Amino acid sequence: MKTPEMIEKEAKDILSSLPETLTPKERAAIPHMDMPSQSPEVRIRNMSEVALGYTEDEALVEASRCLQCRNKPCINGCPVGIDIPAFIHKITERDYRGALSVIQETSLLPSICGRVCPQESQCQKFCTVGKILGDVDKAVGIGRLERFVADHEADNVEVPETAPSTGMKVAVIGSGPASIACAADVRRAGHDVTVFEALHKLGGVLSYGIPEFRLPKRLVEKEISKLEKMGIKFEKNVLVGRTRTIKELMEEDGYDAVFVGTGAGLPKFMHIPGEDLVSVFSANEYLTRSNLMKAYDTDASLTPFFHSHRVAVFGGGNVAMDAARTALRLGAEHVDIIYRRSREEMPARKEEIEHAVEEGCNLLLLSQPVEIVGDENGIVTGVVIRKCELGEPDASGRRSPVEIPGSDYTVPYDTVIVSIGNASNPLIKKTTPEIETNRRGNFIVNEETCETSMKGVYAGGDIVLGAATVILAMGQGRKAAAAINRYLEEKK
């Protein structure tokens, strides 16, 4: 593993040897810059951000690799349509404020998206450099450059302009990525916007779901403050569907349109024996205690948490990696990530899996938990695991796990964290039968407008897509905002 000092020296050496003008072939030959990060032995003892971000020299080297393709294939993979070659070109000119301006034309969350979006399966997947080299990991580091620009210009962010007031009101339910994107675009059009958040802190999954070591909460707070400066109002501790219904918001409170971005906050369980034991947690609860309620800060927080020694995490996605890595930071001595397929089929980002392994998490692959066992006090004592082998691909394209009869064995644990996905929040559907949902409880919307079956009510993000990425949720929020703005214009 390269140290930050080694990476910086490499960047300086490359910069000093680059000619003033570069051919496409020369650009593609420039080495890909690694992301400096804390060493594993240090970072597991703190909650500080693992990835340290590019220095200016490192960003200049990475930006120099961009071919500035005329057809801009990378934009095809960006759900909000950032002009990626344009902002990268600004970096090569050392015009970092200009680069930020390009990004902010379509995205108000560059510091967040640059950190948590899976660029390798979105914009970087289409990068010509990556295709030339035959490795998406060698594509131009678009997300890392976006983060660099956002961090470099953190004190120079301009509040987006808003049109004159239209006198029309829009309610946005939830304050996660889809809601933030929708609220910003609707407010830009001059409409009054109020965001209703059920929790005591804003940001949705950005605040309660993603750990501090991946996304510092000060960045979320800064992005929210930008929206407040635009004139967007926020009301916390309002559980729409219980405190107020959508009908009441529209018919009694006078809101002309509503956007629902309540996410997928209902944890799924495996329905195996022992899941009701005391020290079995959903990843949602476990991460919320740490991320939102600061359970890790024992000197300043009164939030209780279970002091674990041996932890089993069920699942193979990003949330499973987050839970496992959080458990280590909360003092666990041993953490196993139990996944029924192979490492290649894991849905988590490659970088997150690598970080988890570097930090000491163990991958128990081709393994299926079939029972959680406990003692007379209801505390977990172990997990019965059944070995699996891979069969034919399923609907997701991944090979299906096939359990091997007679292969059961028991591993001792005192804590289990279940991270196998979430279902949509059911509360609004229960109090608003006019909104149609599918069998999984996701809202059914018009693909072009994100409008639900209830007139004037729109939805986006995980409540529609199921578990999705931050940038995909933002893309739906922007699409819904455009439709809301058209609807309100016609309603005048």
C-alpha positions in Angstrom: 0.0 0.0 0.0 1.4 3.4 -1.1 1.7 6.1 1.6 0.3 9.6 0.9 3.9 10.8 0.6 4.8 8.2 -2.0 1.7 9.1 -4.1 2.5 12.9 -3.9 6.1 12.3 -5.0 4.9 10.2 -7.9 2.5 13.0 -8.9 5.3 15.6 -8.8 7.6 13.5 -10.9 4.9 12.9 -13.5 4.0 16.6 -13.7 7.6 17.6 -14.1 8.0 15.3 -17.1 4.8 16.1 -18.9 5.1 18.1 -22.2 3.0 21.3 -22.6 0.9 19.6 -25.3 -0.2 15.9 -25.1 -1.5 13.6 -27.8 -4.4 11.3 -26.9 -2.0 8.4 -26.8 0.3 10.2 -24.4 -2.6 11.1 -22.2 -3.8 7.5 -22.0 -0.3 6.5 -21.0 -0.2 8.7 -17.9 -0.3 6.5 -14.8 -3.6 6.5 -12.9 -3.2 8.3 -9.5 -4.0 6.2 -6.4 -6.1 7.9 -3.8 -4.1 8.7 -0.6 -5.7 7.2 2.5 -5.1 6.5 6.2 -3.2 3.3 6.8 -5.5 0.4 8.0 -3.8 0.1 11.4 -4.5 3.7 12.1 -7.9 4.2 10.7 -9.6 1.3 12.6 -9.0 3.3 15.7 -10.8 6.5 14.6 -13.8 7.7 12.8 -12.0 10.1 10.5 -12.4 9.9 6.8 -10.4 7.0 5.3 -9.7 8.5 1.9 -7.7 11.7 2.2 -8.5 13.1 -1.2 -6.2 14.3 -4.0 -3.6 17.0 -3.5 -3.5 19.7 -6.3 -0.6 17.9 -8.0 -2.4 14.6 -7.9 -5.6 16.1 -9.3 -3.6 17.8 -12.1 -2.0 14.5 -13.1 -5.3 12.6 -13.1 -7.1 15.4 -15.0 -4.4 15.3 -17.6 -5.4 11.7 -18.5 -8.8 12.8 -19.8 -8.9 12.6 -23.6 -11.7 15.3 -23.9 -13.6 13.0 -26.2 -15.9 14.9 -28.6 -18.8 12.5 -28.0 -18.4 12.7 -24.2 -19.3 9.0 -23.4 -18.8 9.5 -19.7 -21.9 11.8 -19.5 -24.0 8.8 -20.6 -23.3 7.2 -17.2 -24.1 10.3 -15.1 -27.7 10.3 -13.9 -27.7 14.1 -13.5 -25.8 14.8 -16.7 -22.7 16.6 -15.4 -20.5 17.9 -18.2 -17.6 15.8 -17.1 -15.0 16.7 -19.8 -15.7 20.4 -19.3 -15.1 20.4 -15.5 -12.0 18.2 -15.9 -10.6 20.6 -18.5 -11.0 23.5 -16.1 -8.9 21.5 -13.6 -6.0 21.2 -16.1 -6.2 25.0 -16.4 -6.1 25.3 -12.6 -9.5 27.1 -12.8 -11.0 25.2 -9.9 -13.8 27.7 -9.3 -14.8 27.3 -12.9 -14.8 23.6 -12.6 -17.1 23.8 -9.6 -19.4 26.1 -11.6 -19.7 23.5 -14.3 -20.6 20.7 -11.8 -23.1 22.9 -10.0 -25.1 23.5 -13.2 -26.6 20.0 -12.7 -25.5 18.9 -9.2 -25.5 20.7 -5.9 -23.8 17.8 -4.0 -20.3 17.4 -5.5 -18.5 16.9 -2.2 -20.9 14.1 -1.4 -21.3 12.4 -4.8 -17.5 12.6 -5.3 -17.2 10.4 -2.2 -20.0 7.9 -2.2 -21.2 7.4 -5.8 -20.2 4.2 -7.6 -18.5 5.9 -10.5 -17.0 2.6 -11.7 -20.5 1.4 -12.7 -21.7 4.8 -13.9 -19.6 7.6 -15.5 -16.2 5.8 -15.4 -17.7 2.7 -16.9 -18.0 4.6 -20.2 -14.6 6.4 -20.0 -12.6 5.9 -23.2 -9.3 5.7 -21.3 -10.6 2.8 -19.2 -11.8 1.0 -22.4 -8.4 1.6 -24.1 -6.6 0.1 -21.1 -9.2 -2.7 -20.7 -9.8 -1.9 -17.0 -12.5 0.3 -15.6 -10.3 0.8 -12.5 -7.8 2.6 -14.8 -10.4 5.0 -16.1 -10.0 8.7 -15.3 -10.9 9.1 -11.6 -13.9 11.3 -12.3 -15.4 11.0 -8.8 -12.0 11.7 -7.1 -11.6 14.8 -9.3 -15.2 15.9 -8.4 -14.3 15.6 -4.7 -11.1 17.5 -5.2 -12.9 20.4 -6.8 -15.6 20.5 -4.2 -13.1 20.4 -1.3 -10.7 22.9 -2.9 -13.5 25.4 -3.5 -15.5 24.7 -0.3 -15.3 28.3 0.8 -16.2 29.7 -2.6 -19.5 28.0 -3.2 -22.1 30.4 -4.5 -25.8 30.0 -3.5 -27.8 29.3 -6.6 -30.0 32.1 -7.8 -33.8 31.7 -7.5 -36.5 33.1 -9.8 -39.0 35.7 -8.4 -41.6 34.2 -6.1 -44.6 32.5 -7.8 -46.6 32.3 -4.6 -47.0 28.5 -5.1 -46.1 26.0 -2.4 -44.4 22.6 -2.7 -44.0 20.1 0.1 -41.0 17.7 0.0 -41.2 14.7 2.3 -37.8 13.4 3.5 -34.5 15.2 3.3 -32.3 12.6 1.5 -30.6 12.9 -1.9 -33.7 12.7 -4.0 -35.5 15.3 -1.9 -32.5 17.6 -1.8 -32.2 17.6 -5.5 -35.9 18.1 -6.1 -36.2 20.9 -3.5 -33.3 22.8 -5.0 -34.6 22.7 -8.6 -38.2 23.6 -7.5 -36.9 26.5 -5.4 -34.8 27.8 -8.3 -38.0 28.2 -10.2 -39.3 30.6 -7.6 -41.7 28.3 -5.7 -41.9 28.2 -1.9 -40.5 24.8 -0.7 -40.8 23.2 2.7 -38.9 19.9 3.5 -40.5 17.7 6.2 -38.0 15.3 7.9 -39.1 12.6 10.4 -35.8 12.5 12.3 -34.1 15.2 14.4 -31.3 15.6 11.8 -31.4 16.4 8.1 -29.9 14.5 5.2 -31.7 11.1 5.3 -29.4 8.2 4.4 -26.5 10.6 4.1 -26.7 11.3 7.8 -28.0 8.0 9.3 -26.7 5.4 6.8 -23.2 6.3 5.6 -20.5 6.2 8.3 -18.4 9.2 9.2 -15.3 7.5 7.9 -16.8 7.5 4.4 -18.8 10.7 4.5 -18.1 13.3 7.2 -21.4 14.7 8.4 -20.0 18.3 8.3 -20.3 18.0 4.5 -23.9 17.1 4.7 -24.6 20.0 7.1 -22.8 22.3 4.7 -24.9 21.2 1.7 -28.1 21.6 3.7 -27.1 25.1 4.8 -26.8 26.0 1.1 -30.4 25.0 0.6 -31.5 27.1 3.6 -29.7 30.1 2.1 -31.8 29.6 -1.0 -34.9 30.0 1.1 -35.9 26.4 1.5 -37.6 25.8 4.8 -36.9 22.6 6.9 -39.2 21.1 9.5 -37.7 18.3 11.6 -39.6 15.7 13.7 -42.5 15.7 11.3 -43.6 12.2 10.4 -45.7 12.6 7.3 -48.3 9.8 7.2 -48.7 10.2 10.9 -48.2 13.8 12.0 -49.7 15.0 8.8 -51.1 13.1 5.8 -50.4 14.1 2.2 -54.1 14.9 1.8 -53.9 17.3 4.8 -50.8 19.0 3.4 -52.6 19.6 0.1 -56.2 20.3 1.1 -55.7 22.0 4.5 -52.1 23.4 4.4 -52.4 24.7 0.8 -49.5 22.9 -0.8 -49.9 22.8 -4.6 -47.6 19.8 -5.2 -45.9 17.2 -3.1 -42.7 15.2 -3.7 -42.1 12.0 -1.7 -38.6 10.9 -1.1 -38.9 8.8 2.0 -36.5 6.2 1.0 -36.3 2.5 1.7 -36.1 2.4 5.5 -37.8 -0.9 6.4 -35.0 -3.5 7.1 -35.4 -7.0 5.6 -34.6 -10.1 7.7 -33.8 -13.7 6.7 -36.6 -15.3 8.8 -34.3 -17.9 10.2 -34.5 -19.3 13.8 -32.9 -16.9 16.4 -33.3 -13.6 14.6 -35.3 -12.4 17.6 -32.4 -12.8 20.0 -31.2 -9.7 21.9 -27.9 -9.0 20.1 -29.3 -9.3 16.6 -29.5 -5.9 14.8 -30.5 -4.7 11.5 -27.8 -2.8 9.8 -30.1 0.2 9.8 -30.4 0.3 13.5 -26.7 -0.4 14.1 -25.5 2.3 11.7 -28.1 4.8 12.9 -26.9 4.5 16.5 -23.3 5.2 15.4 -23.8 7.7 12.6 -26.8 9.7 13.7 -26.6 9.3 17.4 -22.8 9.2 17.8 -22.6 6.0 19.9 -18.9 5.8 19.0 -18.3 9.0 20.9 -18.6 7.5 24.4 -17.3 10.7 26.1 -19.9 13.0 24.6 -22.8 10.7 23.7 -25.3 8.9 25.9 -26.4 6.6 23.1 -26.2 3.0 24.2 -24.7 0.3 22.1 -23.9 -3.4 22.5 -20.3 -4.0 23.2 -19.4 -6.8 20.8 -16.4 -9.0 20.6 -17.2 -11.4 17.7 -19.5 -10.1 15.1 -21.2 -11.7 12.1 -22.5 -9.5 9.3 -25.0 -11.1 6.9 -24.8 -9.6 3.4 -22.4 -8.4 0.7 -23.4 -4.9 -0.2 -22.0 -1.5 0.7 -24.2 -1.3 3.8 -22.8 -4.7 5.0 -19.2 -3.3 4.5 -20.2 -0.1 6.4 -21.6 -2.2 9.3 -18.6 -4.5 9.5 -16.1 -1.6 9.5 -18.2 0.3 12.1 -18.1 -2.8 14.3 -14.3 -2.8 14.3 -14.2 0.9 15.2 -16.7 0.2 18.1 -14.3 -2.3 19.6 -15.1 -5.7 18.0 -12.1 -8.0 18.0 -13.3 -10.2 15.2 -15.7 -9.5 12.3 -16.9 -11.9 9.7 -18.9 -10.9 6.6 -21.0 -13.9 5.7 -22.1 -14.0 2.0 -23.7 -16.8 0.1 -21.9 -16.1 -3.2 -18.3 -15.5 -4.2 -16.4 -12.3 -3.9 -16.9 -11.6 -7.6 -20.7 -11.5 -7.1 -20.6 -9.1 -4.1 -22.7 -6.0 -5.0 -20.5 -3.7 -2.8 -18.1 -1.4 -4.4 -14.7 -3.0 -5.0 -13.0 -0.2 -3.1 -15.3 -0.8 0.0 -14.6 -4.5 0.0 -10.8 -3.9 -0.3 -11.0 -1.4 2.6 -12.9 -3.8 4.8 -10.4 -6.6 4.1 -7.5 -4.2 4.7 -8.9 -3.3 8.1 -9.2 -6.9 9.2 -12.8 -8.0 8.3 -12.9 -11.6 7.1 -15.0 -12.7 4.1 -16.8 -16.0 4.7 -17.9 -16.7 1.1 -20.2 -19.3 -0.3 -21.7 -19.4 3.2 -25.4 -19.2 4.1 -26.6 -18.5 7.7 -29.4 -21.0 8.6 -29.8 -20.4 12.3 -28.7 -18.0 15.1 -28.2 -19.7 18.4 -28.2 -18.0 21.9 -27.9 -18.6 25.6 -30.6 -18.5 28.3 -30.4 -14.7 28.5 -31.2 -14.3 24.8 -27.7 -13.3 23.8 -26.2 -14.6 20.6 -23.6 -17.3 21.0 -23.2 -18.5 17.5 -24.4 -18.9 13.9 -25.1 -22.2 12.1 -23.6 -21.8 8.6 -24.3 -24.0 5.6 -21.8 -24.1 2.8 -22.9 -23.2 -0.8 -21.7 -23.6 -4.3 -22.6 -21.5 -7.4 -25.2 -22.6 -9.8 -26.7 -21.0 -12.9 -27.1 -17.2 -13.2 -30.3 -15.7 -11.8 -32.3 -12.6 -13.0 -29.5 -10.3 -11.7 -27.0 -12.0 -13.9 -25.1 -13.4 -10.8 -24.7 -17.1 -10.4 -27.2 -18.4 -7.8 -26.0 -20.0 -4.6 -26.9 -23.6 -4.1 -26.8 -24.9 -0.5 -24.8 -28.1 0.1 -26.7 -30.6 2.2 -24.9 -31.9 5.3 -22.3 -29.1 5.3 -23.6 -27.2 8.4 -21.1 -26.0 11.0 -21.3 -23.5 13.9 -19.2 -20.4 14.4 -19.2 -18.6 17.8 -20.4 -14.9 17.8 -22.0 -12.6 20.3 -23.5 -10.2 17.8 -25.2 -10.5 14.4 -25.9 -7.6 12.0 -28.4 -8.4 9.2 -27.7 -6.4 6.1 -29.6 -8.0 3.2 -31.5 -4.9 2.0 -34.4 -2.7 2.8 -38.0 -2.5 1.7 -39.8 0.8 1.0 -41.2 2.9 3.9 -44.9 1.7 4.3 -46.3 4.5 6.3 -47.4 6.9 3.6 -49.0 4.1 1.6 -51.1 3.1 4.6 -52.5 6.6 5.0 -52.7 7.5 1.3 -54.4 4.6 -0.6 -54.7 6.8 -3.7 -51.0 6.1 -4.4 -50.4 2.9 -6.3 -47.5 0.7 -5.3 -46.1 -2.6 -6.6 -45.9 -5.8 -4.7 -42.7 -4.7 -2.9 -44.4 -1.5 -1.7 -42.5 0.8 -4.1 -44.4 3.7 -5.5 -45.4 3.3 -9.1 -44.6 6.5 -11.0 -44.6 7.7 -14.6 -41.0 7.1 -15.8 -40.8 10.5 -17.5 -42.3 12.7 -14.9 -42.1 10.7 -11.6 -45.7 11.5 -11.0 -47.7 9.0 -8.9 -51.3 7.9 -9.4 -52.3 10.8 -7.1 -52.6 14.1 -8.9 -49.9 16.6 -8.0 -47.9 14.0 -6.0 -44.5 12.9 -7.3 -41.9 10.5 -5.9 -38.3 9.5 -6.4 -35.3 7.8 -5.0 -35.5 4.5 -3.0 -39.2 4.7 -2.4 -39.5 4.2 -6.2 -36.3 2.4 -7.1 -35.7 0.3 -4.1 -32.1 0.5 -2.8 -30.3 2.8 -5.2 -27.3 5.1 -5.4 -27.2 8.7 -4.2 -26.7 10.0 -7.7 -29.6 7.9 -9.1 -31.9 9.2 -6.4 -30.7 12.7 -7.3 -31.5 12.1 -10.9 -35.0 11.1 -10.1 -35.4 14.2 -7.8 -34.3 16.5 -10.7 -36.7 14.7 -13.1 -39.6 15.1 -10.7 -38.7 18.8 -10.1 -38.8 19.5 -13.8 -42.3 17.9 -14.0 -43.5 19.8 -10.9 -42.3 23.1 -12.3 -44.3 22.4 -15.5 -47.3 21.3 -13.6 -47.3 24.4 -11.5 -46.8 26.6 -14.5 -49.9 25.1 -16.1 -51.8 25.4 -12.8 -51.3 29.2 -12.5 
